[in-house]
Amino acid sequence: MKTFTPGKTYTTRSACDYECVFNVKIISRTARTVKAEVRGEVKTCKIYIFEGVESIKPFGSYSMAPIFRAE
């Protein structure tokens, strides 16, 4: 399974605008959560497993929310 690594920065694109790129830096992790720096703010995010890859939703869970995957 692919997991989040502390110190690494992950990116994803917006579902609405391909030119809009979101970045998140993983600060630390536990078995179930990660602390991520998002736009200068540290957030604690629950880890979800999807197709064998860890995923997080630092902006919340709504239809167009960016999802970061540990790929």
C-alpha positions as CSV (number, residue, x, y, z in Angstrom):
1,M,0.0,0.0,0.0
2,K,1.2,3.5,-0.8
3,T,1.4,5.7,2.3
4,F,2.0,9.4,3.0
5,T,5.6,10.3,3.9
6,P,6.3,13.2,6.4
7,G,8.3,16.0,4.8
8,K,6.9,15.3,1.3
9,T,4.7,17.7,-0.7
10,Y,1.7,16.3,-2.6
11,T,-0.3,18.0,-5.3
12,T,-3.6,17.6,-7.0
13,R,-5.7,19.5,-9.5
14,S,-9.1,21.1,-9.2
15,A,-12.1,19.1,-10.5
16,C,-13.4,22.3,-12.1
17,D,-10.3,24.0,-13.4
18,Y,-7.3,22.0,-14.7
19,E,-5.0,25.1,-14.2
20,C,-5.8,25.3,-10.5
21,V,-3.2,23.2,-8.5
22,F,-3.5,22.5,-4.8
23,N,-0.4,21.6,-2.6
24,V,-0.2,20.0,0.8
25,K,2.9,19.3,2.8
26,I,2.8,16.3,5.3
27,I,4.3,17.4,8.6
28,S,3.7,14.2,10.6
29,R,1.5,11.1,10.7
30,T,0.0,8.5,12.9
31,A,-1.7,5.2,11.8
32,R,-5.0,7.0,11.2
33,T,-4.3,10.7,10.7
34,V,-1.8,13.1,9.2
35,K,-0.9,16.7,10.1
36,A,-0.7,18.6,6.9
37,E,0.3,22.2,6.1
38,V,-2.3,23.7,3.8
39,R,-1.9,27.3,2.7
40,G,0.2,28.1,5.8
41,E,-2.3,26.5,8.2
42,V,-1.7,23.1,9.9
43,K,-4.7,20.7,9.7
44,T,-5.2,17.2,11.1
45,C,-6.8,15.0,8.4
46,K,-8.2,11.5,8.7
47,I,-6.6,8.9,6.3
48,Y,-8.9,7.1,4.0
49,I,-7.9,4.0,2.0
50,F,-9.1,4.0,-1.6
51,E,-7.9,1.3,-4.1
52,G,-4.9,0.5,-1.8
53,V,-3.7,4.1,-1.6
54,E,-3.9,6.4,1.3
55,S,-6.0,9.6,0.7
56,I,-6.9,12.7,2.6
57,K,-9.5,15.5,2.3
58,P,-8.0,18.6,3.9
59,F,-10.6,21.0,2.5
60,G,-13.6,18.9,3.7
61,S,-15.9,16.4,2.0
62,Y,-18.1,18.0,-0.6
63,S,-18.6,17.1,-4.3
64,M,-15.8,19.1,-5.8
65,A,-13.3,19.0,-2.8
66,P,-9.7,18.2,-3.8
67,I,-8.5,14.8,-2.6
68,F,-4.8,14.1,-2.1
69,R,-3.5,10.6,-2.8
70,A,-0.2,9.2,-1.7
71,E,1.0,8.4,-5.2
